[in-house]
Amino acid sequence: MGARRQRKQGDDHDGGGNGSAADGKARPENAGLTMGQTGGPTKRLARAPDSPLPLVVVNPTSARGATGRAWPRLASELRAHFGAFGVAFTRRAGHAREIAESEARAGRKFLIACGGDGTVSEVANGILASGADAELGLLPSGTGGDFRRTLRVPRRDTDAAAALRTGRTASIDAGRVEYLNPEGGRESRFFVNVASCGMGGEVIRRVKQGGSDWLPAALPHALSGRAAFAAAAVRASLAYERPTITVSLDGGPERHLAITNFCVANARYFGGGMKIAPGAKMNDGRFDVVAVGRLDTPAILFNSYKLYLGTHLGMREVGHALAARVSVRAANGEKILLEVDGELVGTLPVDFEMLPRALRVRVPS
């Protein structure tokens, strides 16, 4: 289904990049160009032609720059196990969305996000904003990797590249969210994974600010990503004041909830592998709404393993519901942070709207 253009870009914490190329090598002097198979420049991305080649949108600064360093190897795996492709490197936050929207409008049929969850979200936002019939693919190379877990996209480069070639196309749900941006204006964007308010926003803030700098740089990305989120969660739980929110589901009566965190999930995982919505289906036309009640720090630490196993829904402090529309506001006028697909975008009040089967995605067969 077509989706409306947003008023402002969402941010991608994975950052920017350094140019575009089709042979897998970064060429800063060609920033903003697409490249043909022969390596010669064609046209600027803003005027990209209808191309039969898939385009890989690479965020070289994701995973603390590991994606950029690994790109020659990733490109080799992709050529060997997938085939020919074009490449565009991002240069700044929001650039992946711009590239994806421009390319989809120009007729590009397959856009592959190479980076973390932020990069995936930006490319998905671009496709949805374009209203075009483009398909999203994933070549995971970021810190969290939560969205790929639900889709069961392989983490190993070779397997992920092969899955892009042999996989099938699935139509999945997406969400549209409207909120207050940091300047206090109303803003909207799309999301494909999980949005949360409460302590989740504080955790993301700490991760962005480098609250896990004590982690060894040599740790594997999957481990360091999970450890970064876990460390930020522990620190946030020690300082976070649990707020009260007012929630309405599908236009029903408002309820007051004292929360530690409140999640609106399209997919199953967030926060570096926490299985927040274990039963979420991305084609049922409804969000999984998970409210974690007011838990103190010892209770959070003692029960944290349940979030990774997906057994937390059995706790009496945790509520769960299904809804296609969700409205949330602060009950007492507090400033409550909102994170969307792992990006800290603004604050409450917030409205969520389900867009059934709005996005085509390549998934493993």
N, C-alpha and C positions, 0 to 999 in steps of 0.2 A: 504494500500500500504506500501511497505517497506520504511524505512527511513535510511539515512546515519548516521553512527556514528559520534559524534562530537569530536572535538579535545580537548575540555576542559570542565569541569563541569560548569554549571551556579550556582549562589549562591541562597540560600533560606534564606530570612531574618528571617524566623521563628526560625532558629537555629538548635541545636542538641538535643540529647536525651540520654537514659541511659539503653539500653539493649533490649532484646526480650523475649516475652512470649506468650503463646497461651491461658492462662486463664485470661488475662486482668490485670495481676499484673506485675509491672516492677521488673526485677531481674538483677541488674547491673552485677553480676558475670557471667551471661550468655550472655553478650553482643556479638552479632554476631551469635547467635544461633536461629534456629527456634525450636518450641516446638510442640510435638504431642498433641493430645487431652488428653492424660493421664498426661501431664505435664513433661514428660521426654525429655531430649535433643536428637535431631536427628542429623542433619548435619549443617555445617556452610552455611550461605546464599550463599556463592560463589559456593557451590555444591548442592544447593537446589534441591530436586527431583521433578519430575512431580507430582504436588499435586492437588487433587480435591478440597481442601479447599481454599476458598478465603483468601488472605493475607491483613490485615489492616496495612498500614504503618503509624505509629503515630509519629507526631512531638510534643513531650511533652513541648517544650518551646514556641510553638506558642501562640498567644494572651497573651503575657507576662507571660507565664508559666501556664495559666489557663487550657490548654489542658491536661497537665500532671496531674494537680490536679483533673481534672474532669474525667480522664480515667476510674477509677473503675466504676463510674456511667454510662459512655458511653458504656463500655464493657458489663455491665449488660443489658442495653437497647438493644444492638446489639444482644446478645445471645437470649434475649426474643423475639425480633421482626424480627430477621434475621436468626439466626441459628449458626452453628459451624464455626469457623474461626481461622486462625493463626494470629500472631502479630509480627511486627518488629518495634522497637523504633529507631528513628534516633539519631545519636550521634554528628553530625556536619553538617555544611552547605554542601549541595550537596549529603549527604548520602541517602536521599530518592530516588534520581535519580539512584544511584548505586544499591540500593536494588531492585528497580523496574526493572532495566535493567537485572540484574542477574536473578531475579525470572522469568521474562518473557521469557528469553532465556532458562531457565531450564524447562519451560512448565507450569508455573503458569498461569491460565486463567483469574483470576479476582483479581485485585489489587485495594484496597480501600484506598484513601488518607484521613487521619484524621488530620486536621490542617487548616491553612489558604490558601490563594491563592498561596503563595509561595510553600507550600507543594504540592498542587494539580499540579502546574506547573512542579515541579521536578519529580513527579511520572509519569506524562504525558510524560515528556522528556525521562525518562527511557524506557517507553513502546515504544515510537517512535524510539528511538535509537536502540532498540533490533530488530526491524523489525518483531517481533512476533505478533501473533493474540490474544493478551491479551486485556482485557476490563478494563476500568477505572471506579471506583465508587467513590462517595463523601460522607464522613461523616463530615459535616462542624463543625469546632471548632476553627476558627481563627478570625482575626481582621476584614478583609475587606469583605470576602464572595462575591466578585463580580461575579466570574465565576458561582457559584451556582445559582445566581439570574437569569441569562439568561437560564440556564437549568431548572429553577423552582424546584430545590431540596429544600425540606423543611428545615427550620432553626431549628425547634424543633427536639430534639434527637430522640424521639420515632417515629416521622413521617419520618425522614430521614432514620432510620434503616428499617422501614417497606417498604419504597420506594426502598431500595436496594434489597429487597426480591421480591417485586411484580412488579418492574419497567420493562421497556423494553430496549432493546439494540438499540442505535442509532449510525449511522456512521456520524461523524462530521469532518469538515475541521480543519486543523491545519496550522500554519505558520512556515516557517524556516527563520531565520534572521541572517545575517552576519554583523559584526560590528568591531570596534576597542576596544579591551579590555584595562583595565587601564595601562597595560605595553606597549601599542601601537601596539600589534600584532593583526592580523585578527583572529576572533573567530566566531563560529556559535552555535546556539541552536534552539530549537523549542519553539513555544508558542501557547497557546490555547485561550487566552483572548484578551488583548489589549497591544500594545506597543506604546510608545509615546516619542517624543523628544521636547525639549523646557522647559517650566516651569514645565511640568509633572515630568521630571527628578529631578528638584530642589525640588519639593514637596516631592518626595520619599526620597531624601537625607535628608531632614529635619525630616521626619517621622522616618527614621532609626537612626538618631542622637538623638532621644528623644525630638524633638521640642515641644511635647505636654505633658511634664512631669507635667504640672499644672493640668491635668485632674485627677479627683478623681479616685483612683484605684478601688473603689466599683461600678463604672459605668458598666452597662451591656456591654458586648463585642461589640455588634452591634452598640450601641450608642457611646461607647468610640472610636471605630474604625472610624466611620464617623466623629466624632468631631476631632480626631487626624488629619485626612486628611484635614478637613476644616480649622483647625488652621494653619497647615503647608502651605496651599494654600494662606491664607491671608498674612502670613509672607513672603512667596516667592514673592508674587505680589508686595510687597513694595520695594524689593531689586533687582528684576530680570530685566536684560537688554534684551529687546525683540530682537532676532536675525533675520537675513535673511537667508533663506535656498533655495537650488535649488532642485527641485523635478521633477522626470520623472515617469509617469504611463504607465505600459505595454510597455516600450521601446519607448514611444513617446517623443516629444520635451521637453526640460527642461524648467521649469518655475521658476521664482524667486518669493518667497513669504516672506513677513514680517509677522512673527508669534508671538503669545503668546504660543501656543502649537500646535503640529502636531501629530495626532493619526492615527495608522493603527490598525483597530479593526476587530477581528474575532467574538467576542461576543459584548454584548451591554453595559456592565457596567465597570467602573473602578473608582479608587480613593475613595473607600468606599461608593459606591452607586450612583455615577454620571452616568446618562444614556447618555453616550457620543455618542453612535451609535444606536439610538432607532429603526432603521429598520434592524439591522444586522441579517443575517440568517447564521447559522453555517453549512449549507450544500449547499450553492449556488456557491462555488468555487471562491469567490471573497472577498477581504477585503473591508470594509467600511473605506474610507479615509476621515478624518475630520480635516480640517485646521481652527484653531481659529486665526483670524488676530490679529494685534497689538492693544490690548486693554490696556488702562491705569487702574490703581488700582481701582478708583471709578467705572468704567464701569464693571470691573470684579465682584466687590462686589454687584453692583446693579443687575447684570444679573445672579448671581451664582445659583439662584433658578431654572433658565431655564435648567441648566445642570442636575439637579436632576429630573426634569419633562420630559426632553428630547425634549424641545421645542426650543432649541438654534439654530437648523438648519435653522430656519426662520430669524435669524439675518443676516444683510448684511455683517457683519464682519466674518461670518462663511461659509466656503466652504465645499462641500461634493462631493465625487466621488466614483466609484467602480472600483477596479483593482485587477488583480491577481499577478502583480509584481510592486513593488514600490522601487525606488532608491532615497535616500535623502543624501545631503551633505551640509556642511556649505558654504554659498556663499562667505564669507569673511575670511575663515580660522579660525573661532572662534571654541572654544571647547564647543560643545553642548552635554549635557548629554542625554543618552538613557536609558529608563526603559522598561523592558519587563516583563509582567505579575506581575507587582508590585515590580520587582527587578531591582536595579540599576546595569547595566551590563557593561557599557562602554560609548563610544562616537561615533559621526558621523565620517566618512561616513557609511551609512547603506543600506543594500539591503534586501528587503522582498520578499519571494516567497511563494505562496499559494500551499498547499498540499491538494487537494480535498479529502474529506472523508477518511482521513488518520488514524483516531482514533475512536475506538469503546468505547462508554460511556453508562453507565446505567442511564436512566432518568425515572422520574415518569411516570406511565401509564396515 
